Amino acid sequence: MAALNSALFIAFAACLLGGAVAVLLLRDMVRAALFLVLAALSCAALCALLGHQYLALFLVLGYACTTLAMLGLSALCFTGNGGDDTHAPAYWRPAAAVVGLIVAAEVMLLVVFGDQPAIQPASSRSIAKLSAGQLVQYWPQALLAGLVVLTGLVGAAVIAFRQDVAEMDFNAYEPNEGLVLRDVARSGADAQ
Amino acid sequence: MTLMAACLVVSSCLFALGIVGALLARSSALALMMSVQLVLLGAGLNFAAFAVGRDDPTGIVLAVLAFVVAFAQVLLFGALLFAVLRNNDSVSLRVINILRD
């Protein structure tokens, strides 16, 4: 069993670092995002190997929800009023690969949960041995995490539906000649 | 090498790769976002490894916090980039520089 754990650890660590290097080297950002999700799922597998199945499940579910939110946002932006949807279909295949990866990871984690001896169980460590009373001491962190998630969701919704952000024409400003406060101050001084 | 030490090595490599990517991503905002994701993944894995090594559940709580920050960052940054991409051809950092001094 130890040899199996070591082999699994080496395989997932190689996937994690290889995915990270691919994220940095690939020019195509959609494929880079695919490798980022692969790295995240490898990270979840390493967490499961460490005995933190719940953390791994949280990571996979979080990435699943985030990917679905990104797909929804992209559909909203590319097929909205005046949006350019000519290049959107080219992204569907990598996006489908991302969703397939996440579903495969969820199935793998479910299999792990159903068949505990396959991976070293949480044993007496960590969350498994905590009672409900001990978990209460972490309520500030839980509150902070909830606030961060809420801020992210509300912020993403507000940014997605605000028209003034979408209508900003960044191409109108040349580099270093845009809304630079130094230039505004200089023009004010010249006017005086 | 114990499992914890190996995890610390892997997470440190991941963190360093993310930092290098963030420093090198001078043009693409998406590359910058994904590099920060790598940094947060490395930090979360580091917390999980220390939770095992020290037998302390605080590490798991901190790892959850790091992952939550990563998800919120993806949501906010992604929404901003999609909003910019609607009426602009590019999300290059050389174009989105009107807040730069």
Boltz contact constraints between the chains, C-beta under 6 A:
constraints:
  - contact:
      token1: [A, 13]
      token2: [B, 10]
      max_distance: 6.0
  - contact:
      token1: [A, 17]
      token2: [B, 13]
      max_distance: 6.0
  - contact:
      token1: [A, 20]
      token2: [B, 14]
      max_distance: 6.0
  - contact:
      token1: [A, 20]
      token2: [B, 17]
      max_distance: 6.0
  - contact:
      token1: [A, 20]
      token2: [B, 38]
      max_distance: 6.0
  - contact:
      token1: [A, 23]
      token2: [B, 34]
      max_distance: 6.0
  - contact:
      token1: [A, 24]
      token2: [B, 21]
      max_distance: 6.0
  - contact:
      token1: [A, 29]
      token2: [B, 30]
      max_distance: 6.0
  - contact:
      token1: [A, 32]
      token2: [B, 34]
      max_distance: 6.0
  - contact:
      token1: [A, 36]
      token2: [B, 34]
      max_distance: 6.0
  - contact:
      token1: [A, 36]
      token2: [B, 37]
      max_distance: 6.0
  - contact:
      token1: [A, 43]
      token2: [B, 41]
      max_distance: 6.0
  - contact:
      token1: [A, 43]
      token2: [B, 45]
      max_distance: 6.0
  - contact:
      token1: [A, 47]
      token2: [B, 48]
      max_distance: 6.0
  - contact:
      token1: [A, 50]
      token2: [B, 48]
      max_distance: 6.0
  - contact:
      token1: [A, 50]
      token2: [B, 52]
      max_distance: 6.0
  - contact:
      token1: [A, 52]
      token2: [B, 48]
      max_distance: 6.0
  - contact:
      token1: [A, 52]
      token2: [B, 60]
      max_distance: 6.0
  - contact:
      token1: [A, 55]
      token2: [B, 48]
      max_distance: 6.0
  - contact:
      token1: [A, 55]
      token2: [B, 60]
      max_distance: 6.0
  - contact:
      token1: [A, 55]
      token2: [B, 63]
      max_distance: 6.0
  - contact:
      token1: [A, 59]
      token2: [B, 67]
      max_distance: 6.0
  - contact:
      token1: [A, 62]
      token2: [B, 67]
      max_distance: 6.0
  - contact:
      token1: [A, 62]
      token2: [B, 71]
      max_distance: 6.0
  - contact:
      token1: [A, 66]
      token2: [B, 71]
      max_distance: 6.0
  - contact:
      token1: [A, 66]
      token2: [B, 74]
      max_distance: 6.0
  - contact:
      token1: [A, 70]
      token2: [B, 78]
      max_distance: 6.0
  - contact:
      token1: [A, 73]
      token2: [B, 79]
      max_distance: 6.0
  - contact:
      token1: [A, 73]
      token2: [B, 82]
      max_distance: 6.0
  - contact:
      token1: [A, 77]
      token2: [B, 82]
      max_distance: 6.0
  - contact:
      token1: [A, 77]
      token2: [B, 86]
      max_distance: 6.0
  - contact:
      token1: [A, 83]
      token2: [B, 86]
      max_distance: 6.0
  - contact:
      token1: [A, 125]
      token2: [B, 55]
      max_distance: 6.0
  - contact:
      token1: [A, 126]
      token2: [B, 51]
      max_distance: 6.0
  - contact:
      token1: [A, 126]
      token2: [B, 57]
      max_distance: 6.0
  - contact:
      token1: [A, 126]
      token2: [B, 60]
      max_distance: 6.0
  - contact:
      token1: [A, 127]
      token2: [B, 57]
      max_distance: 6.0
  - contact:
      token1: [A, 130]
      token2: [B, 57]
      max_distance: 6.0
  - contact:
      token1: [A, 138]
      token2: [B, 61]
      max_distance: 6.0
  - contact:
      token1: [A, 141]
      token2: [B, 61]
      max_distance: 6.0
  - contact:
      token1: [A, 141]
      token2: [B, 65]
      max_distance: 6.0
  - contact:
      token1: [A, 145]
      token2: [B, 65]
      max_distance: 6.0
  - contact:
      token1: [A, 145]
      token2: [B, 68]
      max_distance: 6.0
  - contact:
      token1: [A, 148]
      token2: [B, 68]
      max_distance: 6.0
  - contact:
      token1: [A, 148]
      token2: [B, 69]
      max_distance: 6.0
  - contact:
      token1: [A, 148]
      token2: [B, 72]
      max_distance: 6.0
  - contact:
      token1: [A, 149]
      token2: [B, 68]
      max_distance: 6.0
  - contact:
      token1: [A, 152]
      token2: [B, 72]
      max_distance: 6.0
  - contact:
      token1: [A, 152]
      token2: [B, 75]
      max_distance: 6.0
  - contact:
      token1: [A, 152]
      token2: [B, 76]
      max_distance: 6.0
  - contact:
      token1: [A, 155]
      token2: [B, 76]
      max_distance: 6.0
  - contact:
      token1: [A, 156]
      token2: [B, 75]
      max_distance: 6.0
  - contact:
      token1: [A, 156]
      token2: [B, 76]
      max_distance: 6.0
  - contact:
      token1: [A, 156]
      token2: [B, 79]
      max_distance: 6.0
  - contact:
      token1: [A, 159]
      token2: [B, 79]
      max_distance: 6.0
  - contact:
      token1: [A, 159]
      token2: [B, 80]
      max_distance: 6.0
  - contact:
      token1: [A, 159]
      token2: [B, 83]
      max_distance: 6.0
  - contact:
      token1: [A, 160]
      token2: [B, 79]
      max_distance: 6.0
  - contact:
      token1: [A, 165]
      token2: [B, 83]
      max_distance: 6.0
  - contact:
      token1: [A, 166]
      token2: [B, 83]
      max_distance: 6.0
  - contact:
      token1: [A, 166]
      token2: [B, 86]
      max_distance: 6.0
  - contact:
      token1: [A, 166]
      token2: [B, 87]
      max_distance: 6.0
  - contact:
      token1: [A, 167]
      token2: [B, 87]
      max_distance: 6.0
  - contact:
      token1: [A, 170]
      token2: [B, 88]
      max_distance: 6.0
  - contact:
      token1: [A, 170]
      token2: [B, 95]
      max_distance: 6.0
  - contact:
      token1: [A, 170]
      token2: [B, 96]
      max_distance: 6.0
  - contact:
      token1: [A, 173]
      token2: [B, 98]
      max_distance: 6.0
  - contact:
      token1: [A, 175]
      token2: [B, 94]
      max_distance: 6.0
  - contact:
      token1: [A, 178]
      token2: [B, 98]
      max_distance: 6.0
  - contact:
      token1: [A, 179]
      token2: [B, 98]
      max_distance: 6.0
